[in-house]
Amino acid sequence: MTRLQVRAFLYQLGCFAILFISVRYLAEHFTNLTGLWIPMTAFVVGTLLSPKFHAVKTKDGEKLFMKWIFLKGFKEIG
């Protein structure tokens, strides 16, 4: 794996973790969900809402791109 691929993985993992922990806390305290439904709900919401990062080799070298449900198209990172 290249340096940018590792960076993309860590960004994606970090964003998912932040969303998962936030949604789990909110679901636990503000809904009537119990048991396995709390982490399952947090997992689904975190998966759907977290941005996707990809390292792509272009003619100018390897670049890091992000795609998110709230942004149109791809955004180049750094």
C-alpha positions as CSV (number, residue, x, y, z in Angstrom):
1,M,0.0,0.0,0.0
2,T,1.2,3.5,-0.8
3,R,1.3,6.4,1.6
4,L,-1.8,7.9,0.2
5,Q,-3.8,4.7,0.3
6,V,-2.9,4.4,4.0
7,R,-4.0,8.0,4.5
8,A,-7.3,7.4,2.7
9,F,-7.9,4.4,4.9
10,L,-7.2,6.3,8.1
11,Y,-9.4,9.2,7.0
12,Q,-12.2,6.9,6.2
13,L,-11.8,5.0,9.5
14,G,-11.7,8.2,11.5
15,C,-14.8,9.7,9.9
16,F,-16.7,6.5,10.3
17,A,-15.6,6.2,14.0
18,I,-16.7,9.7,14.8
19,L,-20.1,9.2,13.2
20,F,-20.6,5.7,14.7
21,I,-19.8,6.9,18.3
22,S,-22.0,10.0,17.9
23,V,-25.0,8.1,16.5
24,R,-24.6,5.4,19.1
25,Y,-24.6,7.9,21.9
26,L,-27.6,9.7,20.4
27,A,-29.5,6.5,19.8
28,E,-28.8,5.2,23.3
29,H,-30.0,8.4,25.0
30,F,-32.8,9.7,22.8
31,T,-34.5,6.6,21.4
32,N,-36.2,3.6,22.8
33,L,-33.9,1.2,21.0
34,T,-32.4,-1.6,23.2
35,G,-29.8,-4.4,22.8
36,L,-28.2,-5.0,19.4
37,W,-30.4,-2.4,17.7
38,I,-28.3,0.5,19.0
39,P,-25.0,-0.5,17.5
40,M,-26.7,-1.8,14.3
41,T,-28.4,1.6,13.8
42,A,-25.2,3.4,14.4
43,F,-23.3,1.1,12.0
44,V,-25.9,1.7,9.2
45,V,-26.1,5.5,9.7
46,G,-22.3,5.7,10.0
47,T,-21.7,3.7,6.8
48,L,-24.2,5.8,4.8
49,L,-23.2,9.2,6.0
50,S,-19.4,8.9,6.2
51,P,-17.3,10.2,3.2
52,K,-15.4,7.8,1.0
53,F,-11.7,8.5,0.4
54,H,-9.8,7.0,-2.6
55,A,-6.1,7.3,-3.7
56,V,-6.1,7.4,-7.5
57,K,-3.1,7.3,-9.8
58,T,-3.3,10.1,-12.4
59,K,-0.9,11.4,-15.0
60,D,0.2,14.0,-12.5
61,G,1.0,11.4,-9.8
62,E,-1.1,9.8,-7.1
63,K,-3.9,12.0,-5.6
64,L,-6.4,11.7,-2.8
65,F,-10.1,12.2,-3.6
66,M,-13.2,12.3,-1.5
67,K,-16.8,11.6,-2.4
68,W,-19.6,12.4,0.1
69,I,-23.3,12.2,-0.1
70,F,-23.7,15.9,0.7
71,L,-21.2,17.1,-2.0
72,K,-21.7,16.8,-5.7
73,G,-18.9,15.0,-7.5
74,F,-15.4,14.3,-6.2
75,K,-13.3,16.7,-4.3
76,E,-9.5,16.5,-4.4
77,I,-7.9,16.5,-0.9
78,G,-4.5,18.2,-0.5
